[in-house]
Amino acid sequence: MAKETAPTKTSRDQRLNFRASANQELMIRRAAEATDSTITDFILDSVLQSAERVLADRKWFTANDEQWAKFQRLLEAPLKPMPKLDRLLRRESPFDESDAAALD
């Protein structure tokens, strides 16, 4: 049976202060309790996940000339046949507007 390891805690030497409404505080408290977390851990985990998503879209990727040329070749290369995708795209959409008009 695989053993789960607890994440390593880093020292928290910085303080963050913010204000929340009573309803926001209650929702955060309930969510922390539902996940068996402290309010601090819940807020930090949530904020860090959000920060990682935001920053992931803003990273710079560098490539030398050879890597860039290879990347361009891959983008320009024809796609391999995908019969399952072709069948899916040929299906009639369940959201077709002509069906919605028939329901009125």
LUMVEX-360370 format. One line per field, with one value per residue: residue in one letter; x, y, z of N, C-alpha, C in turn. Coordinates in nm, 3 decimals, decimal comma. Atoms other than C-alpha are relative to their C-alpha. Layout:
code = (a|...);
n.x = (X|...);
n.y = (Y|...);
n.z = (Z|...);
ca.x = (X|...);
ca.y = (Y|...);
ca.z = (Z|...);
c.x = (X|...);
c.y = (Y|...);
c.z = (Z|...);
// end
This chain:
code = (m|a|k|e|t|a|p|t|k|t|s|r|d|q|r|l|n|f|r|a|s|a|n|q|e|l|m|i|r|r|a|a|e|a|t|d|s|t|i|t|d|f|i|l|d|s|v|l|q|s|a|e|r|v|l|a|d|r|k|w|f|t|a|n|d|e|q|w|a|k|f|q|r|l|l|e|a|p|l|k|p|m|p|k|l|d|r|l|l|r|r|e|s|p|f|d|e|s|d|a|a|a|l|d);
n.x = (0,083|-0,082|0,004|0,007|-0,088|0,054|-0,084|-0,093|0,040|-0,107|0,024|0,083|-0,055|0,063|0,140|0,090|0,125|0,103|0,133|0,105|0,132|0,038|0,039|-0,122|-0,073|0,073|-0,019|-0,139|-0,008|0,068|-0,080|-0,117|0,046|0,037|-0,122|-0,082|-0,116|0,013|0,036|-0,124|-0,043|0,097|-0,018|-0,129|0,007|0,087|-0,065|-0,117|0,048|0,042|-0,121|-0,071|0,074|-0,021|-0,139|-0,033|0,027|-0,088|-0,139|-0,072|-0,073|-0,103|-0,048|-0,105|0,046|0,030|0,125|0,109|0,026|0,069|0,134|0,073|0,028|0,108|0,126|0,038|0,015|0,140|0,045|0,027|0,145|0,067|0,134|0,100|0,031|0,077|0,138|0,062|0,030|0,105|0,127|0,087|-0,015|0,120|0,036|0,040|0,111|0,123|0,068|0,054|0,121|0,107|0,051|0,090);
n.y = (-0,117|-0,120|-0,087|-0,141|-0,083|-0,133|-0,103|-0,063|-0,136|-0,099|-0,096|-0,114|-0,115|-0,120|-0,014|-0,059|-0,044|-0,039|-0,012|0,078|-0,018|0,109|0,115|0,057|0,068|0,122|0,096|0,048|0,086|0,126|0,075|0,051|0,114|0,110|0,063|0,036|-0,090|-0,124|-0,110|-0,048|0,096|-0,002|-0,124|0,005|0,097|-0,054|-0,115|0,047|0,065|-0,108|-0,070|0,086|-0,004|-0,131|-0,015|0,100|-0,060|-0,114|0,045|-0,011|0,119|-0,037|0,110|-0,041|0,006|0,138|0,038|-0,076|0,060|0,128|-0,036|-0,045|0,118|0,076|-0,074|0,002|0,138|0,043|0,082|0,141|0,024|0,028|0,042|-0,019|-0,143|-0,028|0,047|-0,087|-0,129|0,016|0,021|-0,115|-0,057|0,005|-0,138|-0,062|-0,092|0,044|0,086|-0,085|-0,065|0,101|0,014|-0,115);
n.z = (0,000|0,011|-0,118|0,032|-0,079|-0,023|0,059|-0,091|-0,037|0,000|-0,108|0,040|-0,069|0,053|-0,038|0,098|-0,062|0,094|-0,059|0,065|-0,060|-0,090|0,084|0,059|-0,107|-0,032|0,108|-0,010|-0,119|0,032|0,098|-0,071|-0,081|0,090|0,052|-0,116|0,001|-0,075|0,090|0,060|0,102|0,109|0,077|0,069|0,109|0,104|0,063|0,074|0,122|0,090|0,043|0,096|0,128|0,062|0,043|0,102|0,130|0,023|0,002|0,127|0,040|0,096|0,085|0,093|0,139|0,036|-0,069|0,060|0,131|-0,023|-0,045|0,118|0,083|-0,064|0,019|0,141|0,047|0,005|-0,112|0,025|0,008|-0,127|0,041|-0,106|-0,003|0,122|-0,023|-0,098|0,061|0,101|-0,069|-0,018|-0,134|-0,085|-0,030|0,125|-0,026|0,065|-0,098|-0,105|0,053|0,001|-0,138|-0,031);
ca.x = (0,000|0,137|0,224|0,117|0,373|0,268|0,385|0,686|0,592|0,802|0,851|0,599|0,778|0,557|0,217|-0,065|-0,367|-0,694|-1,054|-1,357|-1,729|-1,899|-2,047|-1,707|-1,545|-1,819|-1,783|-1,404|-1,441|-1,691|-1,473|-1,169|-1,365|-1,497|-1,142|-1,012|-0,778|-0,703|-0,832|-0,473|-0,382|-0,703|-0,651|-0,283|-0,349|-0,632|-0,438|-0,124|-0,320|-0,472|-0,134|0,025|-0,252|-0,211|0,166|0,174|0,028|0,296|0,611|0,866|1,002|1,328|1,460|1,776|1,757|1,763|1,487|1,276|1,312|1,209|0,909|0,806|0,837|0,614|0,352|0,354|0,355|0,028|-0,175|-0,199|-0,540|-0,782|-1,083|-1,257|-1,234|-1,359|-1,664|-1,732|-1,716|-1,953|-2,221|-2,521|-2,490|-2,726|-2,732|-2,846|-3,081|-3,327|-3,405|-3,461|-3,718|-3,916|-3,954|-4,134);
ca.y = (0,000|0,341|0,572|0,935|1,187|1,516|1,828|1,990|2,305|2,611|2,875|3,152|3,473|3,720|3,855|3,926|4,127|4,167|4,253|4,038|4,069|3,856|3,636|3,592|3,502|3,249|3,086|3,064|2,918|2,656|2,561|2,527|2,302|2,096|2,031|1,967|2,266|2,564|2,892|3,004|2,684|2,697|3,060|3,011|2,698|2,868|3,187|3,001|2,785|3,098|3,273|2,975|2,976|3,348|3,333|3,020|3,223|3,487|3,276|3,335|3,040|3,080|2,870|2,880|2,892|2,514|2,461|2,736|2,581|2,240|2,399|2,569|2,240|2,067|2,341|2,326|1,945|1,784|1,621|1,246|1,109|1,097|0,889|0,909|1,289|1,300|1,091|1,309|1,628|1,487|1,410|1,636|1,871|1,812|2,192|2,259|2,558|2,395|2,139|2,416|2,584|2,259|2,264|2,603);
ca.z = (0,000|-0,101|0,184|0,155|0,262|0,413|0,232|0,390|0,580|0,514|0,778|0,761|0,841|0,651|0,751|0,506|0,618|0,433|0,505|0,426|0,478|0,740|0,464|0,298|0,630|0,703|0,362|0,400|0,749|0,628|0,332|0,557|0,792|0,500|0,382|0,733|0,704|0,917|0,778|0,718|0,531|0,327|0,225|0,145|-0,063|-0,253|-0,318|-0,424|-0,672|-0,821|-0,835|-1,013|-1,278|-1,338|-1,360|-1,578|-1,865|-1,829|-1,840|-2,111|-2,299|-2,483|-2,768|-2,971|-3,353|-3,389|-3,131|-3,290|-3,635|-3,500|-3,326|-3,651|-3,845|-3,590|-3,618|-3,997|-4,026|-4,134|-3,861|-3,832|-3,929|-3,635|-3,744|-3,404|-3,405|-3,765|-3,669|-3,368|-3,572|-3,834|-3,573|-3,547|-3,252|-2,960|-2,927|-3,282|-3,281|-3,522|-3,248|-2,993|-3,221|-3,237|-2,855|-2,859);
c.x = (0,088|-0,018|-0,004|0,094|-0,061|0,091|0,088|-0,045|0,122|-0,031|-0,077|0,048|-0,056|-0,147|-0,075|-0,129|-0,099|-0,133|-0,098|-0,133|-0,029|-0,038|0,122|0,078|-0,068|0,021|0,141|0,014|-0,062|0,082|0,125|-0,038|-0,032|0,122|0,095|0,130|-0,022|-0,040|0,125|0,046|-0,095|0,020|0,131|-0,003|-0,081|0,067|0,120|-0,040|-0,040|0,122|0,078|-0,069|0,025|0,140|0,040|-0,021|0,098|0,149|0,058|0,073|0,101|0,046|0,113|-0,052|-0,040|-0,132|-0,120|-0,038|-0,075|-0,145|-0,086|-0,035|-0,115|-0,135|-0,050|-0,025|-0,148|-0,034|-0,017|-0,151|-0,057|-0,145|-0,107|-0,042|-0,083|-0,146|-0,075|-0,040|-0,109|-0,138|-0,082|0,012|-0,128|-0,049|-0,042|-0,125|-0,130|-0,080|-0,066|-0,129|-0,117|-0,061|-0,098|-0,141);
c.y = (0,125|0,088|0,145|0,076|0,138|0,103|0,064|0,143|0,090|0,100|0,119|0,121|0,133|0,003|0,067|0,037|0,036|0,005|-0,083|0,031|-0,119|-0,125|-0,067|-0,079|-0,132|-0,107|-0,059|-0,096|-0,137|-0,084|-0,058|-0,121|-0,120|-0,073|-0,038|0,081|0,113|0,108|0,051|-0,093|0,003|0,123|-0,004|-0,097|0,056|0,114|-0,045|-0,072|0,105|0,075|-0,082|0,001|0,131|0,010|-0,099|0,056|0,112|-0,039|0,017|-0,130|0,042|-0,123|0,054|-0,018|-0,141|-0,046|0,073|-0,058|-0,132|0,026|0,043|-0,118|-0,082|0,069|-0,011|-0,141|-0,037|-0,088|-0,145|-0,018|-0,038|-0,039|0,022|0,147|0,037|-0,043|0,091|0,134|-0,008|-0,023|0,128|0,048|-0,015|0,141|0,077|0,083|-0,044|-0,093|0,083|0,067|-0,097|-0,015|0,112|-0,025);
c.z = (0,000|0,122|-0,046|0,089|0,012|-0,064|0,106|0,027|-0,006|0,109|-0,056|0,078|-0,052|0,039|-0,114|0,073|-0,110|0,073|-0,083|0,067|0,092|-0,080|-0,062|0,105|0,036|-0,107|0,005|0,118|-0,027|-0,098|0,065|0,085|-0,087|-0,055|0,112|0,004|0,099|-0,100|-0,071|-0,112|-0,120|-0,087|-0,077|-0,118|-0,117|-0,076|-0,083|-0,129|-0,104|-0,055|-0,103|-0,135|-0,072|-0,057|-0,109|-0,139|-0,034|0,000|-0,140|-0,026|-0,106|-0,076|-0,087|-0,143|-0,043|0,063|-0,062|-0,136|0,015|0,043|-0,119|-0,092|0,059|-0,018|-0,143|-0,054|-0,004|0,120|-0,042|-0,009|0,137|-0,031|0,107|0,008|-0,122|0,018|0,097|-0,063|-0,106|0,064|0,006|0,144|0,081|0,035|-0,125|0,024|-0,068|0,091|0,109|-0,046|0,002|0,139|0,036|-0,038);
// end
